[in-house]
């Protein structure tokens, strides 16, 4: 989460597995914060989720090597070349 935001974003990195995983984690943080506001989870839990570091690059590479990102995205491959601008 924090280190992904420091990453230089270009057409080549925009759809990288690393940024994809960090985007998913950002959604988890937002969900935890909303649940804490509604009293569904304790505030300390939401703060702990927000403070947790994202996965190390080595872990992302391992997940990619085993096709887990593709499995989680339904096999969709995101790249600048297959995004419609229409």
Secondary structure, DSSP 8 states (H G I E B T S, - for coil): -HHHHTS---TTTTT-HHHHHHHHHHHHHHHHHHHHHTTSS-HHHHHHHHHS----HHHHHHHHHTTHHHHHTTT----GGG----
